[in-house]
Amino acid sequence: MTQDAFASLAAPLALDRGPAWANRFAVAPLTNMQSHPDGTLSDDEYAWLVRRAQGGFGMVMTCASHVSQEGQAFSGQLAAWDDRFLPGLTRLASGIRDAGSTAALQLHHGGRRADASLSGVPVLAPVDDPAKGARALTTAEVERVIADFVAAAVRAERAGFHGVEVHGAHGYLICQFLSPRNDRSDRYGGSFENRARMLWEILRGIRAATGPDFQLGLRLTPERNGIPLAEARALAADVLAADLLDYLDMSLWDAFKETYEEEHRDRLLIDHFTGLPRGATRLGVAGKIGSASDAAWCLEHGADFVLIGAGAILHHDFPSLALADPAFRLAHPKPREHFVRESVGPAFLDYLAADWDDFVV
């Protein structure tokens, strides 16, 4: 870690639109299961996110918020598919802004990973998937889901968020469309161009429907979802060059790893993306960034900012701790009392204890 890279972590990050972020640390969009069963904001979710803004993160992003009723993928998921959710979204955006951070709402649709027992409506996906109980969206339904993403972004702007991030990663609906497994026969399947069409129409639609200072981000993941690295890199290059995004969030799972694909192991996975021309679009990376030196290393390798997941759960003030001590590094597991002090609500804490290895004592 060079001194320059460490110092740059504290530098503001100017974006093409909207406010500059106070530093290079962002809260990763984390499933936390703390909203009410109907998708409205709870006090626990409000406290969890606002506490991170108070802890010094330059940008605070919500969990994946579903834009269509049928898109709900997990219990306690924040919803953005109807105006009934505006009061809670407005309260949340205001709390994050008042704490001095930039506020972003992540927009999501579960696709075949949605849960009909939670949403109360059938599961829809790019293609039929009997094993998941999902049927293929009609062309008209694809167009409706695109409109749902745009409407949710407009709703987020009305609520006072500085911007939104479109969730195109981790095997959810947009990622399912991007996959070569999407062999639809209409204009939304088959070729790489067709498989990416839904994403492009969402991005263009949001940009056209929101104001000139509204920030637009996109989360992509290059591995583990059936998408070849060459296609992931080509898509990233295209969106970086398109002047639609303010930032691209690459979820690498592990920011320090090699690619799984043998033919591309000439360089680290992060380097396949930080080397792309990006114009004014900022590039962030996520994946096992657990120390000040980890974050600085990512900036040394060409990232503009880092997204912090586990660190944000363990320490609401991760940026302050990292910037105060170049040797700072996460240590876990921690007792349940530690997470309570860090404003992790009971539902989130139970999820962490059950599903996160070596995290909660």
N, C-alpha and C positions, 0 to 999 in steps of 0.2 A: 504494500500500500504506500503510494507516494503521498507526501504532504499536500501536494496540489489537489490530488483526488479527494483526500479527506476534507480539505477546506471547501471544495466545490459542493459537498453534500449540504452545506449550510447556505449555499447561494440560492437566491430566488430563481424560479424557473418561469421565464416568460413564454407564453403561448401566443399563437397567431390571433386568437380571439379570447376575449374575457380576461379575468384577472390573472396576474402572475401568482404562482404557488409560492408560499413563503420559503420552501426548501425542497430538497429532492426526495423526500419521503412521502409515500402515499399509503393509505390503508388499503390492502387488497380486499376485493369483494368476497366476503366470507359468509358461507352458510351458517346461520346462528340460531334458527328455529325459534326466535323470540317474539315474532309478531303474533297477533291474535289469530284464532282459527279462520276467521273471515278475511284475513289479509290486511286488516287495519293495524296501524302502528301501535305498539305497546310501550308502556313506560320503560320496561327493561331494555327494549331495542333502542329507544331514544337515549337512555342513559349510557348504553354501551358505545354508541357512535359519537355522541357529543363529548364524552370523556376523552375519546381519542383526539378530537379536535382541540380540546383543552390541553392535551398532552404534547402538542406541537407538531402534529402531522401537517404537512403542507397541503395535502388533499385527503379528504375522507370520503370513501365510496361506500355505498350501502351494499347489502347482500344482493343477490340476483332477485329482481322484482319482476314478477311475471306480467306480461302485457296483454295476455288473452286468458280468459277464464280457464280454458282447457290446458293452459301451459304450466299449471302449478306442478312442481316436481317434489316438493318436500313440505312437511308440516311446519307451521309457524313461518311460512314464507310471506314476505312483504309483497303487497299487490299494487299494481298501477294501472289496471285495465278498465277502471271506471272512475267517474268524478266523485263517487262516494269515498274514495281514498284520499282526496285532496286535503281535507283538514289535517290528517296525520302526516302526509308528505310535506305540507306547508310548515307544520310545527318542526319537523325534523330538519328541513332545509334551514329554517331560521335558527335553530339551535346550533347547527354546525357553523353557519355564517357568523353568528354572534360570538362564537368561541374563537374566531379568527382564522378559520380554515376555509378552503375551497370545497364546495359541496357537490358531489356527483351521485346520480342515481343510476344503478346498473339495470339495463333492460334485458329481459330473458324470456325464453319460451322453452319448455322442457321437451317438446316433441315426443318421441317414443319413450323418453325417460320421465314423462309426466305421470301423475298418479290419479286415476279416475276416482278412486275412493276418497281423495281429498277435494278434487275440483267438482265432483258431481256430474261431470260430462265426459263423453268418450275421448280416448287418447287419439291424437292425430299426428301423423309423421309424414316424411317425404314419400315413403313407399309402405305398402302393407307389411306388418310385422306381427303375425299371429302370436308369436311367443310373448310379445309385450302387450297383446290385446289392442294393437294400434292399426288403424286403417289409413290409407294414403289420402292426403289432402287433395281435393279437386283443385284445378287451376284457379277457380274463383276463390276457394278458401285460402290458397297461398296469397293471393292478392289481398284478401281480408286481413291475414296475419301481418303482411307488410304494412297495411294501413294501421293496424293495432300498434306496431312498434312506433310509427310516426305519431300517432295520437298520444301514446304514453310519454314520448319526448316532449310534446307540446304541454302535456299535463305537468311534467316535471318543471318546465320553464315557468308555468303559471304558479307552481308551488314555491318557486324561488331558488331552485337548484341552479348552480352555475353551469351545469352541463349534465350529459348522460354518457354512459358507456354501453355500447351494444355488445352483448355476450355472444361471441361467435366461437366459443371454445368448449372443451371438455365434453364433447359428445352430445350437447343439447341441440335444439332444432336447427339453428344456422349451420352448426358443425355437421349435422346429419345431411343437410343439403350439399355441403362442400365435399363430402366423402364420395369417392368413386363408387361406393355401393349404391348411390343414388342413380338409378337407371330409369328414371321417369322418361316418358316419351314426349312430354310437352317442353316448353321453353325453359323449364326450371330443372332439367335433369339431363344426364348423359355426358355431354362434353364438359370440359373444365369451365368454359365460358358460361354455359347454361347452369351448371351447378353453383356458380358464384353469383348468378343474376339476382337471386333473392336478396343477398347481402348488399349488393350495389344499389338495388332499388330502395332498400331500407335507409342506407346512408344518404343517398341523394334526397330521399323524401324528408328525412329529418333536417338536413341542411336547408332545404327549401322552405320548410314550415316553421323554423325557429329563427330567432333574431341574430343579428350580425356578431353579437358578443357571446353567444351561447356555445359552450365547449362541447365537442363531440369526440369521443374516444371509441376504440374498438379493442376487444380482447380476442386474441387468437392463440391457439396452441398448435405447435408443429408436429406433435407426436402422440401416439397412444389412441388415436381415434380413426385409424385407417387412412389418414391423409398422408401421402408421400411427402417427404421433406422438400423435394423439388417443387411440388405444387404449393406447399405452404410458403416457401420462400418467394415464389412467383407472385402469389396473392399479396404477401406483405409488401413486396416491391411495388405492386400496382397501387395499393391503397396509400402507401407513403408518398407516391408521386402524384396522387389525384387531387390534392388540395381540398379534400373534403374533411379530413380528420385534423384535430389538434394534437392527438396523441394516439399511438399504437401501443397496446399493452400485450407483450408477449409472455404468456404463461408457460414457462419452460419446465415446470415441476422441480427442476434442479438447475439453477442458473450456472452451475460449474461443471456440467457433465458433457460427455461426448454424445453424439447422436446414436440412436440405436442402429441406424442403417450403415452397414459396413462401408459402402462405397462413398460415404460422406464423412468419414472419420479423419479427413485431412485437417480438420479444425474443430474447435469446440462448438457446441450447438449455438451458444450465444453469438459467436462470431459470424454465423451464417446470416444473421439479421442486423447486427450493428454495423456491418460493412455496406449495407444498402444505402443508396442515396435517399435522403429524406426531406430535403428542402426545409420548410418551416415546421414540419410535423415532428413532434417529440416522440422518442422511443423509450418505453419503460420495460423492465423485466421483473419477473417474479419467480421464486423457487428456492426455498431453503436459504434465504438471506437472513442470517441470524446474528450478525455482528457488525460493528462499525467497519471493520476491515473487509467483510463480505460486500457491504454496500459500496465502499470505495473501489473495490476491485471491479464491480460491475460498471462503474463510471469510467474507470481506466480502460475497460474493454469497449467503450463507446456508447453505453446507455446514457440517457439523459436523466432518468430517475429510476427509483426502485419501488416495488410494491411489497409491503411487509404483511405477512399473514400471521404465523405463529408468534412473531415478536410483538405484534399489535395486541394479540390476546394476552400474552404474558405481562406486557408492560404498556399501559396506556400512553406513557411518555417515552416510548422507545427512541424517537428522534433526539429528545433532550439527553437521554442517557448515552446514546451513541456519539453525539456531537461533543459531549463533555469528556469522554474518555475513549481514545482510539483503541484501547484494549478491551472495550466492553463486548461481551458475548453472552448470548442466551444460555441459561442453565435450567433444565427441567428433568424430572417432574417436580411439580409444586403441589402443596396441599390445597384442598378446596378453599380454605380460608383466604389464600392468596388471590384466587380468582374472584372471590366475592369482593375483596378490597379493590380489585381492578374493574369493578362494575360489569362483571360477567354474570348474567342472570341465571336463575335455576335451570331453565330449559336448555340454554346454551351449555352450561356446566355439565349437565347430565349427558348431552351429546358428546362433549369432549371426553368425558370419563369413559364412555362406552366405545367410541369409535376412533379416538386418537391414541395411538400407542405411546406409552411412556410419557404421558403429558400431565395427568392428574394422579396424585398419590391416592 
